[in-house]
């Protein structure tokens, strides 16, 4: 069995299972070895059920006083029910179509049940809990069970089985990094780290494996970035782009004043566009800090200089929003500058018409999604390329858009705040700008952290805001329910919310598994106030601007990194009304409360990112990955900032001795292989 052998080489993997693995991006043996667990199941100590535990996965130890009973429901389901008692607290247990379990119970004995605690008419209950004897449970508590991303029809046990077999029959090369780096850092060998990350014997081993794999991702990413820097830095600027009076005249017509930070960044962009060499610039700015108007003003100068510019957005909703806004601004300016839009859902005739508009106008402003880089799309006078929410695009996609022109200037915009020291490492080939001021008319978003016991109060607040004519976002981490996580999920949550409010409000549902047309429809309905509440996964993070939305409620907020929470919070607070963010903390750990309380202290994303770095540690490995700027397989730029700095120093030392890797041909080969395998985007 070779690394590049197809996945169906594994015994027991037939055509049906192969298709399910393919859905998850697993095609080869190497793919499944790099298909890392998304989290790990560690059975918790048994605890006493209480209101703050409702909705969470917990273990309850109790005595069964009477034998379980079996009855048939109205929809002809066989239901097995039992009740356990812990001092003066009882928990009702139910299983569906599981009558075979009846003989597993002995009245009077103590058992431990693991499942999601629910509350029904003042009584605690669990549906489909796992049952253990105390002895068996204590054995399981010592184990760390890997949990994988799944698709319908593919079980966690099957992924485990296939991964184990792949390890048994494959030989992995340990010599991926230069010997001096391996020795200096005393890393766990690559093959051992890979296997340990899937099947850890202890938490300490898992931390060591993760450190090695995270370092390696950072090392190869930085190495590739540094090798590209020289080529980029030496490209001459063949464009004659200057600043124009018409751009200043338009700025004076705007119904708002630019902040000092926006004006500073615009000056930096002017110097870039008129400089001796082609430049790349990263613009970091909080959600709502005004990056879009900065991008437009830069594109306006490019258009007035006789060149085209293009901005690529990650979603159709955002692209259409930019198109509408840019058309309004062009009309306000009174200038004759055409604006073109390309999205995947447009008809072929519409795309053809837009391409004609681009071909006939050297000063065209171009807006689009991935459709901008499709075959047949050419922009011969492209002087500037901007990627909005740039973490959503792979480096190859960004380069492909740049290749549509003749080595244009590049601006990448991000709402994810990264501490400057990390940004300088990650974007070594770019100039870095930051917009830290928010527009003067923006009210700070009021934030609170609450537990499950305050849920009804939160829902009452949500109802009050809707009564005032406002709208609400509710974020859940998952699309569908999973037995292996305590997180809320969009599908079930939407139904429960509708039941809670008795159908009083219109509720929309949004998640990443929906087709683009469905997502657009849901977001458009919310933007047009056809729905009152939008229940969504983090896909809404880079969504449409809805000034009427005043509440952002985030379920299981403890499962998110603070930078991700800050970005989500920034979806509200865009209108004149006071906005609010409600963080539901489903963790009982004091450390989680301390971490989430950082969100109460500031609305400054850069401050939050810095404070978050201080608190992160090996105990935060899972469930709090940051969403956004970089999406490595293992590494997280916040959590692994030490490895990032270490890798940066090691790369610089290596390239000082061997600038083109002429002395390390194997390292060059490993780098190419790594880049082909990686999922990360940058």
C-alpha positions in Angstrom: 0.0 0.0 0.0 1.6 3.3 -1.1 0.8 6.8 0.1 -0.8 7.7 -3.3 -2.8 4.5 -3.5 -6.5 5.1 -3.8 -8.6 5.0 -0.6 -10.4 1.8 -1.8 -7.1 0.0 -1.4 -8.0 -0.4 2.2 -9.8 -3.6 2.9 -13.6 -3.1 3.3 -13.7 0.2 1.5 -16.0 -0.3 -1.4 -17.5 2.1 -4.0 -20.1 3.5 -1.6 -17.6 4.3 1.2 -15.1 5.7 -1.4 -17.7 8.2 -2.5 -18.4 9.2 1.1 -14.6 9.7 1.8 -14.3 11.7 -1.5 -17.0 14.1 -0.2 -14.6 14.9 2.6 -11.6 15.4 0.3 -10.1 12.0 1.0 -9.0 10.2 -2.2 -5.7 8.5 -1.3 -4.1 6.7 1.6 -2.0 9.9 2.3 -5.3 11.9 2.4 -6.7 9.8 5.2 -3.4 10.0 7.2 -3.7 13.8 6.9 -7.5 13.8 7.7 -6.9 14.8 11.3 -9.4 14.6 14.2 -11.4 17.8 14.6 -11.6 17.1 18.4 -11.2 14.4 21.0 -13.8 12.8 23.3 -12.6 12.6 26.9 -15.3 11.3 29.2 -15.8 13.8 32.0 -16.0 13.1 35.7 -19.6 12.3 36.8 -21.4 15.4 38.0 -24.6 16.4 39.6 -27.2 17.6 37.0 -28.2 21.3 37.3 -29.8 24.0 35.2 -26.4 25.3 34.0 -25.6 21.8 32.6 -28.8 21.7 30.4 -27.9 21.3 26.8 -24.4 20.0 27.6 -23.0 16.5 27.4 -22.4 15.3 30.9 -22.0 12.1 32.9 -24.4 11.3 35.7 -24.0 8.6 38.3 -27.2 7.3 39.8 -29.1 4.3 41.2 -31.8 2.6 39.2 -34.6 1.8 41.7 -37.0 0.0 39.4 -36.8 -2.0 36.1 -37.1 0.0 32.9 -40.5 0.1 31.1 -41.3 -0.3 27.4 -44.2 1.5 25.7 -45.2 2.4 22.2 -45.5 6.1 21.1 -48.1 7.6 18.8 -45.7 7.3 15.8 -45.2 3.6 16.5 -41.8 3.9 18.1 -40.9 1.5 20.9 -39.6 3.6 23.8 -37.6 2.2 26.7 -37.7 4.5 29.8 -36.1 4.4 33.2 -35.3 6.8 36.0 -32.1 7.1 38.0 -31.7 8.9 41.3 -28.8 10.9 42.7 -29.6 11.9 46.3 -32.7 14.1 45.9 -32.3 14.7 42.1 -33.7 12.4 39.4 -33.0 12.0 35.7 -35.5 10.4 33.3 -33.8 8.3 30.6 -35.3 7.3 27.2 -34.1 5.1 24.3 -35.9 4.7 21.0 -36.3 1.3 19.4 -33.7 -0.1 21.8 -35.7 -2.7 23.7 -32.7 -5.0 23.7 -31.2 -2.8 26.4 -34.0 -3.7 28.9 -32.2 -6.8 30.2 -29.0 -4.9 30.7 -30.3 -3.1 33.8 -30.5 -4.4 37.3 -32.8 -2.5 39.7 -30.9 -1.3 42.8 -27.5 -1.0 41.0 -25.5 2.1 40.3 -24.8 3.1 36.7 -23.1 6.0 34.9 -24.9 7.5 31.9 -23.3 9.8 29.4 -25.5 12.0 27.2 -27.0 15.5 26.6 -28.9 16.8 29.6 -32.3 18.2 28.8 -35.1 19.8 30.9 -38.7 19.0 30.2 -41.4 20.5 32.4 -39.1 21.0 35.3 -37.6 17.4 35.1 -34.1 16.5 33.9 -33.9 13.9 31.2 -31.5 12.3 28.7 -32.3 10.8 25.3 -30.3 7.9 24.0 -27.6 8.1 26.7 -24.7 5.7 26.8 -24.7 3.4 29.8 -21.7 2.1 31.7 -20.9 0.3 34.9 -18.7 2.5 37.2 -15.8 0.2 36.6 -16.1 0.3 32.8 -16.5 4.1 32.8 -13.4 4.6 34.9 -11.4 2.6 32.3 -12.9 4.7 29.4 -12.0 7.9 31.3 -8.3 7.1 30.8 -8.7 7.0 27.0 -8.7 9.8 24.4 -11.1 9.1 21.5 -10.5 10.9 18.2 -13.5 12.5 16.6 -13.5 13.2 12.9 -15.5 15.4 10.6 -18.1 13.1 9.1 -20.7 13.1 6.3 -24.0 11.2 6.4 -23.4 7.5 6.0 -19.8 7.6 7.3 -19.3 6.6 10.9 -16.5 7.7 13.3 -15.7 4.0 13.9 -15.2 3.4 10.1 -12.8 6.4 9.8 -10.9 5.1 12.9 -10.7 1.6 11.3 -9.5 2.8 7.9 -6.9 5.2 9.5 -5.5 2.4 11.6 -5.1 0.1 8.6 -3.5 2.9 6.6 -0.8 3.3 9.3 -0.2 -0.4 9.5 0.5 -0.8 5.8 2.3 2.5 4.9 5.8 3.6 5.4 6.3 7.3 6.3 9.5 9.3 5.7 10.7 11.0 8.9 13.4 13.1 7.3 11.3 16.1 6.3 13.1 18.9 8.1 16.9 19.6 8.0 18.7 17.5 10.6 20.0 20.5 12.5 16.4 21.8 12.9 15.2 18.3 14.1 18.0 18.1 16.7 17.8 21.7 17.9 14.1 21.5 18.6 14.1 17.9 19.8 10.9 17.2 17.9 9.0 13.9 18.0 9.7 12.1 14.6 7.1 12.9 11.9 5.7 9.4 11.6 5.2 9.1 15.3 3.7 12.6 15.6 1.2 11.7 12.8 0.1 8.5 14.5 0.0 10.1 17.9 -2.2 12.9 16.7 -4.7 10.3 15.5 -4.3 7.9 18.4 -2.8 9.6 21.5 -2.0 7.5 24.6 -1.9 10.6 26.8 -2.6 14.3 26.6 1.1 15.1 27.0 1.9 12.9 24.0 -0.8 14.7 22.0 0.6 18.1 22.9 4.1 17.0 21.7 2.7 15.6 18.4 0.7 18.7 17.8 3.7 20.9 18.5 5.7 19.1 15.8 3.0 19.1 13.2 2.0 22.7 13.9 5.7 23.8 13.7 6.1 21.9 10.4 3.1 23.7 8.8 4.4 27.1 9.9 8.0 26.2 8.7 7.0 25.3 5.2 4.5 28.1 4.9 7.1 30.7 5.9 9.8 29.0 3.8 7.6 29.2 0.7 6.7 32.8 1.5 10.3 33.9 1.9 11.4 32.2 -1.3 8.7 34.2 -3.2 9.7 37.5 -1.6 12.7 38.3 -3.8 10.7 37.8 -7.1 7.9 40.0 -5.9 10.1 42.8 -4.5 12.1 43.2 -7.7 9.1 43.5 -10.2 9.1 47.0 -11.7 6.0 49.1 -11.6 5.0 49.5 -15.3 1.8 51.5 -14.4 1.4 55.3 -14.4 -1.1 55.7 -11.5 -1.4 59.0 -9.8 -3.7 60.6 -7.3 -6.5 62.7 -8.8 -8.4 65.8 -7.7 -11.7 64.1 -8.7 -11.1 61.5 -6.0 -10.8 64.3 -3.4 -13.9 65.9 -4.7 -15.8 62.7 -4.4 -14.5 62.2 -0.8 -15.9 65.6 0.1 -19.4 64.5 -1.2 -19.6 61.5 1.2 -22.2 61.8 4.0 -19.5 60.8 6.5 -15.9 61.9 7.2 -13.0 59.5 6.8 -11.2 58.6 10.0 -7.5 59.4 10.6 -6.6 55.8 10.2 -8.4 55.5 6.8 -6.6 58.7 5.5 -3.2 57.3 6.7 -3.8 54.0 4.8 -4.9 55.8 1.7 -1.6 57.8 1.7 0.3 54.6 2.0 -1.6 53.1 -1.0 -0.9 56.2 -3.1 2.8 55.8 -2.5 2.5 52.1 -3.4 0.7 52.8 -6.7 3.1 55.5 -7.8 6.3 53.8 -6.6 9.2 52.2 -8.5 8.1 48.6 -7.8 4.9 46.7 -7.8 3.8 46.2 -4.2 1.6 44.0 -2.0 -0.2 45.5 1.0 -2.2 43.9 3.7 -4.9 46.1 5.2 -6.1 44.9 8.6 -9.2 46.5 10.1 -12.0 45.5 12.4 -15.3 44.6 11.0 -17.1 47.9 10.3 -13.8 50.0 10.3 -14.4 51.2 6.7 -12.0 49.1 4.6 -14.5 49.1 1.7 -14.5 52.9 1.1 -10.6 52.8 1.2 -10.6 50.1 -1.5 -13.1 52.1 -3.6 -11.0 55.3 -3.4 -7.9 53.4 -4.4 -9.8 51.8 -7.3 -11.1 55.3 -8.3 -7.5 56.7 -8.6 -6.6 53.6 -10.8 -9.7 54.2 -13.0 -9.0 57.9 -13.4 -5.4 56.9 -14.4 -6.8 54.8 -17.2 -6.4 51.3 -15.7 -8.8 48.6 -14.6 -9.0 47.3 -11.0 -10.7 44.2 -9.6 -12.0 43.3 -6.2 -12.8 39.6 -5.4 -15.3 38.9 -2.6 -15.8 35.4 -1.0 -19.6 35.2 -1.5 -22.1 36.3 -4.0 -24.0 38.3 -1.4 -20.9 40.3 -0.5 -20.0 40.8 -4.2 -23.5 42.1 -5.0 -23.4 44.3 -2.0 -20.1 45.8 -3.3 -21.6 46.2 -6.8 -24.6 48.1 -5.5 -22.5 50.3 -3.2 -19.9 51.1 -5.9 -22.6 51.9 -8.5 -24.2 54.4 -6.0 -20.8 56.0 -5.3 -20.0 56.3 -9.0 -23.4 58.0 -9.5 -22.7 60.3 -6.6 -19.3 61.2 -8.1 -20.8 62.1 -11.5 -17.9 60.3 -13.2 -18.2 58.2 -16.3 -16.6 55.0 -14.9 -18.2 51.6 -15.7 -18.7 49.0 -13.0 -18.8 45.2 -14.0 -20.0 42.3 -11.9 -19.2 38.6 -12.3 -20.8 35.9 -10.1 -21.2 32.2 -10.5 -25.0 32.3 -10.7 -25.2 34.8 -13.5 -26.4 33.6 -16.9 -23.9 33.1 -19.7 -25.4 36.0 -21.6 -25.0 38.3 -18.6 -21.3 37.3 -18.1 -20.7 37.9 -21.8 -22.3 41.3 -21.6 -20.1 42.2 -18.6 -17.0 40.9 -20.3 -17.8 43.1 -23.3 -18.0 46.1 -20.8 -14.6 45.2 -19.5 -13.0 44.8 -22.9 -14.3 48.1 -24.2 -13.3 50.2 -21.1 -9.7 50.5 -19.9 -10.9 52.2 -16.7 -13.5 49.6 -15.7 -14.0 48.8 -12.0 -14.5 45.0 -11.7 -16.3 43.2 -8.9 -16.8 39.4 -8.5 -16.5 36.1 -6.7 -14.4 33.1 -7.8 -16.1 33.7 -11.2 -13.4 36.4 -11.8 -10.8 33.7 -12.2 -12.7 31.4 -14.5 -11.6 30.4 -17.9 -12.3 33.0 -20.6 -12.1 35.9 -18.2 -9.3 38.4 -19.2 -8.5 41.9 -18.0 -5.8 43.3 -20.2 -5.4 46.7 -18.4 -5.6 45.4 -14.8 -3.5 47.6 -12.5 -4.8 46.7 -9.1 -6.2 43.5 -7.5 -8.0 43.6 -4.2 -9.1 40.5 -2.3 -11.8 41.2 0.3 -11.9 39.0 3.4 -8.8 37.5 1.8 -8.5 34.5 4.1 -11.3 32.9 2.1 -9.1 32.6 -0.9 -6.2 30.2 -1.5 -2.9 31.7 -2.6 -3.3 30.1 -6.0 -6.7 31.8 -6.5 -5.3 35.2 -5.6 -2.3 34.6 -7.9 -4.6 33.4 -10.7 -6.6 36.7 -10.5 -3.3 38.6 -10.6 -2.2 36.6 -13.7 -5.3 38.0 -15.5 -3.4 41.3 -15.7 0.3 42.3 -16.3 1.7 42.0 -12.8 -0.7 44.3 -11.0 -0.4 45.8 -7.5 -2.1 43.7 -4.8 -4.1 44.7 -1.8 -5.5 42.1 0.6 -8.0 43.1 3.2 -8.8 41.2 6.4 -11.1 41.8 9.4 -9.1 39.4 11.5 -6.9 41.3 13.9 -3.4 39.8 14.1 -0.8 41.2 16.6 1.8 43.1 14.5 4.7 40.7 15.5 2.8 37.8 14.0 1.6 39.8 11.0 5.2 40.7 10.1 6.1 37.0 10.1 3.1 35.8 8.2 3.1 38.6 5.6 6.9 39.0 5.2 6.4 39.9 1.6 3.8 42.5 2.2 3.5 46.0 3.7 1.1 45.9 6.6 -1.5 48.6 7.4 -4.0 48.7 10.2 -7.3 50.6 10.5 -7.9 50.7 14.2 -10.4 53.6 14.4 -14.1 53.0 13.9 -16.4 55.7 12.3 -17.5 58.3 14.8 -21.2 57.5 14.5 -20.8 53.9 15.6 -22.0 53.0 19.1 -19.9 50.5 21.0 -21.6 47.1 21.0 -22.7 46.1 24.5 -21.6 42.5 25.4 -22.6 40.0 28.1 -21.6 36.5 29.0 -24.4 34.3 30.4 -25.0 30.6 31.4 -27.8 28.3 30.5 -29.9 29.4 33.5 -30.3 32.8 31.9 -31.5 31.5 28.5 -35.2 32.6 29.0 -34.0 36.1 29.9 -31.9 36.2 26.8 -34.9 35.1 24.6 -37.1 37.7 26.3 -34.5 40.3 25.3 -34.4 39.0 21.7 -38.2 39.2 21.6 -38.1 42.8 22.9 -35.6 43.9 20.1 -37.7 42.3 17.4 -40.8 44.1 18.8 -38.8 47.3 18.3 -38.5 46.4 14.6 -34.9 45.1 14.8 -33.4 41.7 13.7 -31.3 39.1 15.4 -28.4 36.7 14.5 -28.0 33.5 16.4 -24.8 31.5 15.8 -24.4 27.8 16.4 -21.2 25.9 15.8 -22.7 22.9 14.0 -25.1 22.2 11.1 -26.5 19.0 12.6 -26.6 17.1 15.9 -23.7 14.9 16.8 -23.4 12.4 19.7 -19.8 13.3 20.3 -20.2 17.0 20.9 -22.2 19.2 23.2 -22.5 22.1 20.7 -25.8 23.5 19.6 -26.6 22.8 15.9 -28.5 24.9 13.4 -31.0 22.4 12.2 -32.5 21.4 15.6 -32.0 24.8 17.1 -34.2 26.5 14.5 -37.0 24.0 15.2 -36.8 24.5 19.0 -36.6 28.3 18.6 -39.8 28.3 16.4 -41.5 26.2 19.0 -40.3 28.4 21.9 -41.7 31.6 20.2 -44.8 29.6 19.0 -44.3 30.6 15.4 -44.5 34.3 16.3 -41.3 35.3 14.3 -40.0 34.4 10.9 -36.8 32.4 11.3 -34.2 31.8 8.6 -31.5 29.1 8.6 -28.0 29.3 7.0 -25.1 26.9 6.9 -22.1 26.1 4.8 -23.6 22.9 3.3 -26.3 24.8 1.5 -25.9 25.5 -2.2 -24.8 29.1 -3.1 -28.2 30.0 -4.5 -29.9 28.9 -1.3 -27.4 30.9 0.9 -28.0 34.0 -1.3 -31.8 33.6 -0.9 -31.6 33.2 2.9 -29.2 36.2 3.3 -31.2 38.4 0.9 -34.4 37.6 2.8 -32.7 38.6 6.1 -31.2 41.8 4.5 -34.7 42.7 3.2 -36.2 42.1 6.6 -38.3 39.2 5.4 -37.0 37.2 8.4 -36.7 38.3 12.0 -34.1 35.8 13.2 -31.2 34.3 11.3 -29.9 31.0 12.8 -26.5 30.3 11.2 -23.1 28.7 11.5 -20.1 31.0 11.2 -20.7 31.2 7.4 -22.4 34.5 8.2 -19.1 35.9 9.3 -18.5 37.5 5.9 -22.1 38.2 5.1 -24.2 41.0 3.9 -24.3 44.4 5.8 -27.6 44.5 7.7 -27.8 47.8 9.7 -31.2 46.7 11.2 -29.7 43.7 13.0 -29.0 44.7 16.6 -28.5 41.4 18.4 -25.8 38.8 17.9 -26.3 35.8 20.2 -23.6 33.1 20.0 -24.3 29.6 21.4 -21.4 27.6 22.9 -19.3 30.7 22.7 -16.6 28.9 24.7 -16.0 26.7 21.6 -14.8 29.8 19.6 -11.5 31.7 19.6 -11.9 35.3 20.7 -10.8 36.7 17.3 -13.7 34.7 15.8 -16.1 35.9 18.4 -15.0 39.5 17.7 -15.6 39.1 14.0 -19.1 37.6 14.6 -19.9 40.4 17.0 -19.0 42.9 14.3 -22.0 41.8 12.2 -24.1 44.0 14.3 -23.6 47.6 15.4 -23.8 48.9 11.8 -26.8 51.1 12.2 -27.7 54.0 14.4 -29.5 51.8 17.1 -27.6 50.4 20.1 -26.5 46.8 19.4 -25.8 43.9 21.7 -23.8 40.6 21.7 -24.9 37.7 24.0 -22.3 35.0 24.6 -23.7 31.7 25.9 -21.0 29.9 27.9 -21.7 26.2 28.0 -18.5 25.4 29.9 -18.3 25.0 33.6 -14.5 25.8 33.6 -13.5 29.0 35.4 -10.8 29.5 32.8 -13.4 29.7 30.0 -15.3 32.4 31.9 -12.0 34.4 32.3 -11.3 34.0 28.6 -14.8 35.1 27.5 -14.8 38.0 29.9 -12.1 39.6 27.7 -14.9 40.3 25.3 -16.5 42.5 27.9 -13.5 44.8 28.3 -13.1 46.1 24.8 -14.5 46.4 21.2 -10.9 46.7 19.9 -10.1 43.5 17.9 -6.3 44.1 18.2 -6.5 44.4 22.0 -8.7 41.2 22.2 -6.2 39.2 20.0 -3.3 40.3 22.2 -5.1 39.4 25.4 -6.2 36.1 23.9 -2.6 35.2 23.2 -1.7 35.6 26.9 -4.3 33.1 28.0 -3.9 30.4 25.4 -2.2 27.1 26.3 -2.2 23.4 25.6 -5.5 23.0 27.4 -7.1 25.2 24.7 -6.1 22.9 21.8 -9.5 22.0 20.7 -12.8 23.8 20.3 -11.3 27.3 20.3 -9.5 27.5 17.0 -9.7 30.9 15.4 -11.8 31.3 12.4 -10.5 33.3 9.5 -7.1 34.5 8.6 -5.3 31.2 8.1 -6.8 27.7 8.1 -4.0 25.2 8.5 -4.7 21.5 9.1 -3.3 21.6 12.6 -1.7 25.0 13.4 -3.5 28.1 14.7 -1.6 31.3 14.4 -2.8 32.5 17.8 -2.4 29.4 19.8 0.9 28.4 18.1 2.4 31.8 18.1 5.6 30.5 19.8 6.0 27.8 17.1 5.4 30.5 14.5 8.2 32.7 15.8 10.5 29.7 16.2 9.8 28.5 12.6 10.4 32.1 11.3 13.8 32.3 13.0 14.8 28.8 11.7 13.8 29.6 8.1 15.8 32.9 8.2 18.8 31.1 9.5 18.5 28.4 6.9 18.1 30.8 4.0 21.0 32.9 5.2 23.3 29.8 4.5 21.4 28.5 1.5 19.2 31.2 -0.1 17.9 29.1 -3.0 17.9 25.7 -1.2 20.6 24.5 -3.6 22.3 22.6 -0.7 18.9 21.1 0.3 17.3 19.5 -2.8 15.3 17.1 -0.7 13.8 20.0 1.4 12.7 21.7 -1.9 11.0 18.5 -2.9 9.3 18.1 0.5 8.2 21.7 0.3 6.5 21.2 -3.1 4.8 18.0 -1.8 3.7 19.9 1.3 2.2 22.8 -0.7 0.3 20.3 -2.9 -1.2 18.5 0.2 -2.1 21.5 2.3 -5.6 22.8 2.9 -4.5 26.1 4.2 -5.4 29.4 2.6 -3.5 32.6 2.8 
